[in-house]
Amino acid sequence: MRQRLSSEPDRYRGRRRVPTPPRSRYAAVVTTAFVGAGVVALGAGAMPDAKSVNPSVLDELKAASTLDQGAAERAEAANRASRDNDRGADEAAEDEVWLLPLQGYDFNSPYGMRWGKLHTGVDLVAPEGTPYVAIHDGTVTKAGWFGGYGYTVIVQHADGSEAIYGHSSAVSVSEGQQVKAGDQLGLVGNTGHSYGSHLHLEVHVKGEPRDPVPWLQERGVDIKLQIEAIYSEVAAS
């Protein structure tokens, strides 16, 4: 090895050389790299491939998913049934509504014998032109002139009973029309064999007249006292 003369420039002056690691340390670094690669390879081999999952496990997962979906469908069906039942109950409650035919009248001439003849209804005295309404749901079977009853509306109810509204000054419905309790049927009048402006109300069951007072009382309406059951109270009972 040639000895450097003092006059020759030092190429490494001002620089810092990184020492070469000893062979033992180099071997350790290389060994660590190989070991790390092996661990990664082993880890990758340990991870299950999706294709290698046991088919029975997949079947169980599918079955669980099907059960969950079936439970949700059954719950929705139960909710629909509950809503239908509630709607049916509401409709049934509405079918049971019975009302007074008008408001602010004087109860006169009850059912019974009068002047040697059977008075087959009750007379409700009110000013001419006062609107009157259906006491219950039904179908209009008569709307027009009806002999001694004058202008008359007859409504047949679902149970087969009939309500006859006589001596009207005008009718507001037509035959075959479906009406609800509270729908206007006509106007109070003095037509036919009448002694003054009033509404004549009759109730027939199987073609035979019934006293409207007790018959309506059984249905929550007291026509003598002008009292009717409130719908909300009927529905809640």
C-alpha contacts under 8 A as a table, 3 or more apart, distances in Angstrom:
res1	aa1	res2	aa2	distance
4	R	8	E	6.80
5	L	8	E	5.51
6	S	9	P	7.82
10	D	13	R	5.40
12	Y	15	R	5.37
12	Y	16	R	7.63
21	P	25	R	6.28
21	P	26	Y	6.37
22	P	25	R	5.48
22	P	26	Y	6.39
23	R	26	Y	5.06
23	R	27	A	6.17
24	S	27	A	5.25
24	S	28	A	6.41
25	R	28	A	5.00
25	R	29	V	6.35
26	Y	29	V	5.21
26	Y	30	V	6.30
27	A	30	V	5.19
27	A	31	T	6.04
28	A	31	T	5.08
28	A	32	T	6.14
29	V	32	T	5.17
29	V	33	A	6.38
30	V	33	A	5.23
30	V	34	F	6.47
31	T	34	F	5.25
31	T	35	V	6.20
32	T	35	V	5.08
32	T	36	G	6.08
33	A	36	G	5.16
33	A	37	A	6.27
34	F	37	A	5.17
34	F	38	G	6.27
35	V	38	G	5.05
35	V	39	V	6.29
36	G	39	V	5.11
36	G	40	V	6.31
37	A	40	V	5.15
37	A	41	A	6.16
38	G	41	A	4.99
38	G	42	L	6.05
39	V	42	L	4.99
39	V	43	G	6.02
40	V	43	G	5.01
40	V	44	A	6.13
41	A	44	A	5.13
41	A	45	G	6.19
42	L	45	G	5.02
42	L	46	A	6.15
43	G	46	A	4.98
43	G	47	M	6.44
44	A	47	M	5.39
45	G	48	P	7.61
48	P	52	S	6.59
48	P	53	V	7.09
49	D	52	S	5.21
49	D	53	V	6.88
50	A	53	V	5.58
53	V	57	V	7.26
53	V	58	L	7.55
54	N	57	V	5.46
54	N	58	L	6.86
55	P	58	L	5.10
55	P	59	D	6.22
56	S	59	D	4.94
56	S	60	E	6.19
57	V	60	E	5.07
57	V	61	L	6.29
58	L	61	L	5.08
58	L	62	K	6.20
59	D	62	K	5.10
59	D	63	A	6.07
60	E	63	A	5.01
60	E	64	A	6.13
61	L	64	A	5.12
61	L	65	S	6.21
62	K	65	S	5.07
62	K	66	T	6.16
63	A	66	T	5.02
63	A	67	L	6.15
64	A	67	L	5.05
64	A	68	D	6.22
65	S	68	D	5.15
65	S	69	Q	6.23
66	T	69	Q	5.09
66	T	70	G	6.04
67	L	70	G	4.97
67	L	71	A	6.08
68	D	71	A	5.11
68	D	72	A	6.27
69	Q	72	A	5.13
69	Q	73	E	6.23
70	G	73	E	5.06
70	G	74	R	6.14
71	A	74	R	5.07
71	A	75	A	6.12
72	A	75	A	5.08
72	A	76	E	6.21
73	E	76	E	5.12
73	E	77	A	6.13
74	R	77	A	5.00
74	R	78	A	6.12
75	A	78	A	5.06
75	A	79	N	6.24
76	E	79	N	5.02
76	E	80	R	6.22
77	A	80	R	5.07
77	A	81	A	6.17
78	A	81	A	5.05
78	A	82	S	6.13
79	N	82	S	5.04
79	N	83	R	6.20
80	R	83	R	5.10
80	R	84	D	6.11
81	A	84	D	5.01
81	A	85	N	6.08
82	S	85	N	5.05
82	S	86	D	6.16
83	R	86	D	5.07
83	R	87	R	6.10
84	D	87	R	5.02
84	D	88	G	6.00
85	N	88	G	4.96
85	N	89	A	6.04
86	D	89	A	5.04
86	D	90	D	6.17
87	R	90	D	5.07
87	R	91	E	6.16
88	G	91	E	5.06
88	G	92	A	6.05
89	A	92	A	5.00
89	A	93	A	6.11
90	D	93	A	5.06
90	D	94	E	6.20
90	D	235	A	7.75
91	E	94	E	5.00
91	E	95	D	6.25
92	A	95	D	5.05
92	A	96	E	6.67
93	A	96	E	5.29
93	A	97	V	7.00
93	A	234	V	7.56
93	A	235	A	5.63
94	E	97	V	5.48
94	E	235	A	7.98
95	D	137	D	6.91
97	V	136	H	6.40
97	V	137	D	7.93
97	V	181	A	6.63
97	V	231	Y	6.71
97	V	234	V	7.94
98	W	135	I	5.37
98	W	136	H	5.11
98	W	181	A	6.51
98	W	216	L	7.94
98	W	219	R	6.49
98	W	220	G	7.04
98	W	221	V	6.76
98	W	228	E	7.58
98	W	229	A	7.81
99	L	134	A	7.47
99	L	135	I	4.59
99	L	136	H	6.64
99	L	181	A	6.58
99	L	182	G	6.84
99	L	221	V	6.42
99	L	228	E	5.92
99	L	229	A	7.68
100	L	103	Q	7.22
100	L	133	V	7.79
100	L	135	I	5.75
100	L	221	V	6.74
100	L	223	I	6.54
100	L	226	Q	7.07
100	L	227	I	7.52
100	L	228	E	6.39
101	P	132	Y	5.38
101	P	133	V	4.92
101	P	134	A	5.95
101	P	135	I	5.38
101	P	182	G	7.72
102	L	105	Y	7.29
102	L	131	P	7.00
102	L	132	Y	4.88
102	L	133	V	6.30
103	Q	226	Q	7.49
104	G	126	A	7.27
105	Y	124	L	5.72
105	Y	125	V	5.34
105	Y	126	A	5.04
106	D	124	L	5.58
106	D	125	V	4.96
106	D	126	A	6.81
107	F	110	P	7.70
107	F	122	V	7.66
107	F	123	D	6.34
107	F	124	L	4.93
107	F	125	V	6.47
107	F	223	I	7.93
107	F	224	K	6.08
108	N	122	V	6.87
108	N	123	D	5.19
108	N	124	L	5.91
108	N	125	V	6.74
109	S	122	V	5.79
109	S	123	D	5.50
110	P	119	H	7.54
110	P	121	G	6.71
110	P	122	V	4.69
110	P	123	D	6.74
111	Y	118	L	7.62
111	Y	119	H	5.44
111	Y	120	T	5.58
111	Y	121	G	4.95
111	Y	122	V	5.44
111	Y	211	D	5.63
111	Y	212	P	7.49
112	G	118	L	5.35
112	G	119	H	5.11
112	G	120	T	6.56
112	G	121	G	7.85
112	G	211	D	7.90
113	M	116	G	6.08
113	M	117	K	5.28
113	M	118	L	4.28
113	M	119	H	5.64
114	R	117	K	5.27
114	R	118	L	5.98
114	R	119	H	5.90
119	H	122	V	7.66
120	T	202	E	6.39
120	T	209	P	6.05
120	T	210	R	7.32
120	T	211	D	7.32
121	G	200	H	6.53
121	G	201	L	5.39
121	G	202	E	4.27
121	G	203	V	7.05
121	G	209	P	7.69
121	G	210	R	7.74
121	G	211	D	6.58
121	G	212	P	6.69
122	V	200	H	5.78
122	V	201	L	5.44
122	V	202	E	6.64
122	V	212	P	7.18
123	D	198	H	6.33
123	D	199	L	5.70
123	D	200	H	4.60
123	D	201	L	6.44
124	L	198	H	5.42
124	L	199	L	5.09
124	L	200	H	6.39
124	L	201	L	7.75
125	V	197	S	6.36
125	V	198	H	4.16
125	V	199	L	6.37
126	A	130	T	6.70
126	A	188	V	6.98
126	A	197	S	6.36
126	A	198	H	5.32
126	A	199	L	7.33
127	P	130	T	5.86
127	P	188	V	7.01
127	P	189	G	7.76
127	P	197	S	6.14
127	P	198	H	7.19
128	E	169	S	7.16
128	E	187	L	7.16
128	E	188	V	5.11
128	E	189	G	4.85
128	E	190	N	7.32
128	E	197	S	5.51
128	E	198	H	7.28
129	G	169	S	6.74
129	G	187	L	4.85
129	G	188	V	5.14
129	G	189	G	6.36
130	T	187	L	5.30
130	T	188	V	5.17
131	P	184	Q	6.62
131	P	185	L	7.60
131	P	186	G	5.87
131	P	187	L	4.46
131	P	188	V	6.27
132	Y	184	Q	5.76
132	Y	185	L	6.09
132	Y	186	G	5.80
132	Y	187	L	5.90
132	Y	188	V	6.76
133	V	181	A	7.24
133	V	182	G	5.09
133	V	183	D	5.16
133	V	184	Q	4.15
133	V	185	L	5.19
133	V	186	G	7.21
134	A	137	D	7.06
134	A	155	V	7.83
134	A	179	V	7.32
134	A	180	K	6.82
134	A	181	A	5.00
134	A	182	G	5.22
134	A	183	D	5.55
134	A	184	Q	6.44
134	A	185	L	6.31
135	I	163	A	7.96
135	I	181	A	5.23
135	I	182	G	6.44
136	H	157	H	7.04
136	H	180	K	6.20
136	H	181	A	4.10
136	H	182	G	7.31
137	D	157	H	6.11
137	D	158	A	7.63
137	D	178	Q	7.65
137	D	179	V	5.55
137	D	180	K	4.14
137	D	181	A	4.87
138	G	155	V	5.79
138	G	156	Q	5.26
138	G	157	H	4.29
138	G	158	A	6.23
138	G	178	Q	5.89
138	G	179	V	5.52
138	G	180	K	6.57
139	T	155	V	5.34
139	T	156	Q	5.25
139	T	157	H	6.59
139	T	175	E	7.88
139	T	176	G	6.01
139	T	177	Q	5.73
139	T	178	Q	4.63
139	T	179	V	6.16
140	V	143	A	7.03
140	V	153	V	7.09
140	V	154	I	5.80
140	V	155	V	4.43
140	V	156	Q	6.39
140	V	173	V	7.59
140	V	174	S	6.79
140	V	175	E	5.03
140	V	176	G	5.19
140	V	177	Q	5.31
140	V	178	Q	6.40
140	V	179	V	7.29
141	T	153	V	7.68
141	T	154	I	5.60
141	T	155	V	5.80
141	T	156	Q	6.63
141	T	175	E	5.18
141	T	176	G	5.91
142	K	152	T	7.06
142	K	153	V	5.30
142	K	154	I	4.88
142	K	155	V	7.20
142	K	174	S	7.50
142	K	175	E	5.41
143	A	151	Y	7.41
143	A	152	T	5.78
143	A	153	V	4.55
143	A	154	I	6.68
143	A	171	V	6.59
143	A	173	V	6.56
143	A	174	S	5.54
143	A	175	E	5.62
144	G	150	G	7.94
144	G	151	Y	5.02
144	G	152	T	5.43
144	G	153	V	6.70
144	G	171	V	6.92
145	W	149	Y	7.52
145	W	150	G	5.32
145	W	151	Y	4.26
145	W	152	T	5.95
146	F	149	Y	5.40
146	F	150	G	5.37
146	F	151	Y	6.01
146	F	152	T	5.94
147	G	150	G	5.64
147	G	192	G	6.57
148	G	192	G	4.59
148	G	193	H	4.87
149	Y	152	T	6.28
149	Y	166	G	5.01
149	Y	167	H	5.31
149	Y	191	T	7.13
149	Y	192	G	5.07
149	Y	193	H	6.36
149	Y	194	S	7.91
150	G	166	G	6.33
150	G	167	H	4.75
150	G	168	S	6.68
150	G	190	N	7.85
150	G	191	T	4.58
150	G	192	G	3.68
150	G	193	H	7.00
151	Y	166	G	6.26
151	Y	167	H	5.45
151	Y	168	S	4.95
151	Y	169	S	6.61
151	Y	170	A	6.61
151	Y	171	V	7.03
151	Y	191	T	6.39
151	Y	192	G	7.25
152	T	164	I	7.11
152	T	165	Y	5.54
152	T	166	G	4.52
152	T	167	H	6.23
152	T	168	S	6.02
152	T	171	V	7.21
153	V	164	I	6.03
153	V	165	Y	5.21
153	V	166	G	6.73
153	V	171	V	6.99
153	V	173	V	7.99
153	V	185	L	7.02
153	V	186	G	7.74
154	I	162	E	6.79
154	I	163	A	5.71
154	I	164	I	4.57
154	I	165	Y	6.29
155	V	162	E	5.61
155	V	163	A	5.37
155	V	164	I	6.70
156	Q	160	G	6.29
156	Q	161	S	5.94
156	Q	162	E	4.41
156	Q	163	A	6.61
157	H	160	G	5.42
157	H	161	S	5.44
157	H	162	E	5.96
157	H	163	A	7.97
158	A	161	S	7.37
160	G	205	V	6.93
160	G	206	K	6.95
161	S	203	V	7.13
161	S	204	H	5.70
161	S	205	V	4.66
161	S	206	K	6.60
162	E	203	V	5.66
162	E	204	H	5.09
162	E	205	V	6.56
163	A	201	L	6.96
163	A	202	E	5.67
163	A	203	V	4.70
163	A	204	H	6.52
164	I	200	H	7.70
164	I	201	L	5.56
164	I	202	E	4.93
164	I	203	V	6.38
164	I	204	H	8.00
165	Y	168	S	7.47
165	Y	199	L	6.57
165	Y	200	H	5.69
165	Y	201	L	4.92
165	Y	202	E	6.79
166	G	199	L	6.00
166	G	200	H	4.87
166	G	201	L	6.51
167	H	188	V	6.97
167	H	189	G	5.45
167	H	190	N	5.28
167	H	191	T	4.62
167	H	192	G	5.93
167	H	193	H	7.81
167	H	194	S	6.84
167	H	197	S	7.93
167	H	198	H	7.06
167	H	199	L	6.19
167	H	200	H	6.51
168	S	171	V	6.70
168	S	186	G	6.60
168	S	187	L	5.54
168	S	188	V	4.78
168	S	189	G	4.25
168	S	190	N	6.43
168	S	191	T	6.19
168	S	199	L	6.90
169	S	186	G	7.62
169	S	187	L	5.58
169	S	188	V	5.68
169	S	189	G	3.96
169	S	190	N	6.38
169	S	191	T	6.37
170	A	186	G	5.52
170	A	187	L	5.33
170	A	188	V	7.53
170	A	189	G	7.39
171	V	185	L	6.01
171	V	186	G	3.97
171	V	187	L	6.38
172	S	184	Q	6.77
172	S	185	L	5.01
172	S	186	G	4.65
172	S	187	L	7.77
173	V	177	Q	6.90
173	V	184	Q	7.97
173	V	185	L	5.71
173	V	186	G	7.25
174	S	177	Q	5.77
179	V	183	D	6.17
180	K	183	D	5.55
188	V	197	S	6.72
188	V	198	H	5.88
188	V	199	L	5.58
189	G	196	G	7.88
189	G	197	S	4.98
189	G	198	H	5.96
189	G	199	L	7.01
190	N	194	S	5.66
190	N	195	Y	7.24
190	N	196	G	5.43
190	N	197	S	4.51
190	N	198	H	6.48
191	T	194	S	6.14
194	S	197	S	7.57
201	L	212	P	7.79
202	E	209	P	6.95
202	E	210	R	7.49
202	E	211	D	7.77
202	E	212	P	6.53
203	V	209	P	5.72
203	V	210	R	5.56
203	V	211	D	7.05
203	V	212	P	5.79
204	H	207	G	5.43
204	H	208	E	5.04
204	H	209	P	4.26
204	H	210	R	5.72
205	V	208	E	5.28
205	V	209	P	6.39
205	V	210	R	6.82
210	R	215	W	7.23
211	D	214	P	6.43
211	D	215	W	6.39
212	P	215	W	5.06
212	P	216	L	5.74
212	P	223	I	7.97
213	V	216	L	5.50
213	V	217	Q	6.15
213	V	222	D	6.63
213	V	223	I	6.09
213	V	224	K	6.94
214	P	217	Q	4.83
214	P	218	E	6.29
214	P	222	D	7.95
215	W	218	E	5.50
215	W	219	R	7.05
216	L	219	R	5.02
216	L	220	G	6.50
216	L	221	V	5.15
216	L	222	D	6.40
216	L	223	I	7.25
217	Q	220	G	5.12
217	Q	221	V	4.82
217	Q	222	D	5.09
217	Q	223	I	7.70
218	E	221	V	7.35
220	G	228	E	5.91
220	G	229	A	5.23
221	V	226	Q	7.70
221	V	227	I	5.78
221	V	228	E	4.24
221	V	229	A	6.19
222	D	225	L	5.55
222	D	226	Q	5.77
222	D	227	I	4.99
222	D	228	E	6.14
223	I	226	Q	4.78
223	I	227	I	6.41
223	I	228	E	7.82
224	K	227	I	7.84
229	A	233	E	7.04
229	A	234	V	6.64
230	I	233	E	5.37
230	I	234	V	6.35
231	Y	234	V	5.06
231	Y	235	A	6.10
232	S	235	A	5.13
232	S	236	A	6.09
233	E	236	A	5.09
233	E	237	S	6.19
234	V	237	S	5.38
